[in-house]
C-alpha cells in the first residue's frame, strides 16, 4: 500500500539514477500481463480502501455517542470540548476531502479532482453530516441551539406607542 | 432544596451589616410641626431636677403629626418622642416635675403618663370608650388635665368629654374617684379645672342665645362630692380662650379668681367653695383681648388695650392689678403685633416675654418682664435677635424660659415656632439650634441627578491665543510627574471607589455639588405643606438649600401654599444644571384658590425664572387663576413641559413660550387623559382628548371621549400608573425556551375603588382594584377585596406587567384566618406562550389590547404596611424587589422571587427549576435580614421613592413621612462591580512575577535552542 501510494503520488518524479527502468525493460513484454493484473488489483484495493475511509466517520459514531452520554448534559469544559470536536471535525474533514481521497484515486483520473471517487465522497459527506447531526443534537440537548422564541427575545424591539397617556 | 439554600445565601449577602449602618444610609427623626392652636398642646419649656441636684431642660410639644416630643434645650436633639396612633389624636398634655400626662382620642378617651426625661410610658388608662367620645370643636374643648395641690406626689385631675372629672393616681393611673355632671344633655360644657387644697373648681360655659354664660361647679378633692354648682350672669362672646382661672402658687392663701373679658372690661370672680361672692371689674382702660400666657398658676396674664399695648395684670390678695405696661407696644406700622408668652426660671419665678418683628430694622425683638425683680417693682430686659424671615417665614409661637444669674440681669431662652414649621432656640441674640420640623410634612419630593465633577478648569478656552495656550499647557505639564506617580499607585494598589462607602463630601470642601463615581449622590428636592422647598443632600441628609414659597398677591391677605406635584423638567443629561418645577395650589385667606408654579434650579435653589433674589422668598407664576384638576409632565421636542388642566379642562402649558406651545400642538392629537369626574357616589373615570383647535379663550379645552361608570357603591380612591422606567426584556423565557410576552400596554392605569365616604360604614362594603386601558376605558383586570368596616386599606403598585397589592382580609372561613395578604399579578400578552401581540406599541383602538392572560397568586403577608414601592434601576435589568414601610416602623424589602405568581404548587420540575421558580408557600418569610432600616424607628412613613443610580445593580430608596430615611439596595447583588474582597495586589504581583519569569527565561531558552541546532 505504501509503495503504491508513493508511486501514485510521486510518479512524475524522475527515478533516482541506477534504478528499476533499466532492469525491467528487458522483461517488459513478458511481464506486462502480470503488471496489468497487479495494477487492476491495486485499483480494486484502492477503491476498497476509499470506501473504508468514506464510512470511517460513521464507524466512530457509536463511540462518540457514548462519550457524549458520559460527558453529561451540563455545559462544562469536557462536554464542550467533545461537542466542539464533533461540530468542527465534519467541516475540517470536508474541507480536506480531496486530499483525503487523493491516495485512492484511480490512476486514470487526476487525484485531486472533486469528480474522482464520487460515490465514496458522497458517502463520506453523508457520514460527516451524521457526525455533525450528532453534535447538533448534543448542542440542542444542552440548550445551546437558539431554537425557541426565548433565544431571540433580546433582539426584539418595539416602537413608540401612537398615543401618549397622561396620568 | 439547593435553590432554597442558594436563595438563603443571597439573603445573607443582602443583609445590612452594622458597620454599613449610617454609612450607606441615614435617618433623620422628626417630631412634626408643633400644634399651636391650643395652649394645652403648644411648645413649653420643662425643667426637671435629676437626683444629683442638677436640672435639665427640655421643650415639650405635641405636634401635627400626632407625636408628643421633647427636645433637649441645649442642642435641639430629640430627647424622646411618643407616636400616637392615627385614630388617637393627642388633645392635651400637662407636665409636673418628672411626669407628663396626656389625653388623647375622641373626648379624651385615653390617659397616659410619661416619664418627662426619658419618655417612658408609665401608665395608660382608658377613661371611656372612644366611640362614645364627644367630638368638640375645637378638639381641645372639654378636656383638660390639672395637677393636684399637694406638695409632693400630686394626683392628676382629668376632665374628659366636657362633663366627667376623674382623680387619678400619679404613679399607676388608677382612678380614685370620678364625677359626672348629672345633667349631661344640658348645654354646659366644662373646660377648666383649678384645684385648691379644699376644693376642685370646674369652670364651664353654658350656651345661651348670643353668648356664653359662666357655669361653675365646686367639688371636694378627696371624695369628689359636689359642694355647689351654679350659673353666673355673664356674657362671653369669644368662647373659652378668654376665660381662665387665676391663682398664685407662691401665695396659696389668695383665693383663685375667674377672669373673663366682657364688653371691653376685665371682670373677675373670687372662687370660694360655696361659690358665693361678687364679681369685680378692673378699671382703667378698654381692653381688646386678654390672654393666658401660661402663668395662670402664678396669677399673671396679659391684657391688650384698645390701642394694642400690652399690660401685665397680676392677682393680688386685694384683687387684680395692672402691674406693668410694655412700652411701645401699641399697634404701629413699624412693627408687627406682639406675641406674649410666659415662663418660669429654676426657682419658679414667672417671666413674661413679648416678641415682635420690627419692619424697619428687619430684626426681631424680645422684651422680658420679671415682676419679682427690682424689689418687686418689675424689670424689663430687652434684646433684638436676627431672625431670618426670608428663610423661616414669620414667628407663630414663642415659649420662654428665663434665668436670673445676678440681680438686674435676666437671661432669656426663646423657643420659636415659625410658619414654615421650624423650631428654633434663641438664647438672647444667639441662635442655639434650629430644627426643620416642616420636613415631617413633605407633600412631594423628587430625587434629582447631580452633574459630574468638573476636573479641569474651563476658563474661556475659546478666546485663548496659540501662544497663551502653549504656555498654559507647559505650565500644566509640571503636574505630570505627580499624575504619573498617582496613576501607577492607583493602578497597583487599586484604591477605587467602593460601593459600600459613604458618598458624603468631606466636611471642609466647598466644591460645587457633583455626583460620585456610582451616582449614589443625588439631591432630594422636597416641598412641604408649610410653604417651604428644600434641597437635601442624599449622601448625608443635610439641607443644602431651602426656599420659602412666596404668596404673590395673597401676601396682602395671607394664605397657604400646598404643593401638589413636582416634576424634574431638566436633567443633567440635557446638558445644563437640573431644574425642578413645583405645581402648587395657593389658598388665600379670602377664599380664592390659584394654581402657582415655582421653577427652581435643583442644585442651588435659585429661581430659574430669575424673578426673585436668592435671599428673598421664591416668587411663582400664577399659571391658572383657579384650582387645578391635574398636572402632568410631557416630553416634547422642545424639552419637557408641564401641562395643567383647570376646572374647565383648559390646557395650560409651562413654560408658556412659543417653542413649547408649538411642540405641544404637534402632539396634542395623541394625548389621552383619563380623569375622575362626577359627584361623590357617582364617580366615573372619563377619558379625554384635546382638540387641535383653540377655543375663543385662546386655550385648548379637553373633551370627553369615553367614560367608565363604577357601581354606585364604589368611589374612586386612587389612580396609579406604572413608573416610566425602561423595560429591559419584552418577555419572560420559560424553561422550555418558549416566551411569555409581557403585557406592556402603555395606557394601563390602576384604579382603587372603595365605598363612598358618605356611605355608612358597613362590613359588606367592598373595595376593588381595576386595571383599565386609559385610552379607551376597557377593564383589563378586576378584583374585589374585603373592606375593614368600610375603610379600604389597599396599597398597590404597578411596574412593567406586574401588579402587586396588599390588603387586610378580615373574612373568616373554613381553613381561613384573618390576616394581611399580598397578591402578585402578572399580565402576559395573548392566551399562551409565544403569543406575541406587541402590546407596548399597540394603539388603544386595537382589539389586541384585551388579549391578556393573567397569572396571580396570593400570599400571607407578615404584617400591615403603610406604603409599598418597587425598586427602579437605570436600565431595568435588575430584578425589581418590593420595598415596604411596615407597621413596626421599619423599611423592609421583599424579593421578587418570592412574589412570583408562577410559583408551582408541587415540587418544581426540571424546567421550572431552570426558571429558578421555588415551590409555592403561602407564607411570605418575614426575614429580619431584609430590614433596610437597621434599628432606626422610621415612623409614619407616607411614601417611598426609589430612583436609579448609575450602577445598574443599585436602586436608591428614600422614605418620607414623619422621618426621613435614605438607603440603597441591590436586589440582584452588586453584579456590576468587583467584590470588595477582590485582591488586586495579588493579581498585580502574580502578573509582575510571571512577566519577570518570562524575561529571565526567554534568553535562556533562546540560547538553549541555538545550542541544540548546532549539536544535534
Interface residues (C-beta under 8 A of the other chain):
Chain A: X143 X147 X148 X149 X150 X151 X153 X154 X156 X158 X159 X160 X161 X162 X163 X164 X165 X166 X167
Chain B: X630 X632 X634 X643 X667 X670 X671 X672 X673 X674 X719 X720 X721 X729 X730 X731 X733 X734 X736 X737 X738 X739 X744 X746 X747 X749 X774 X775 X834 X836 X838 X840 X841 X842 X843 X844
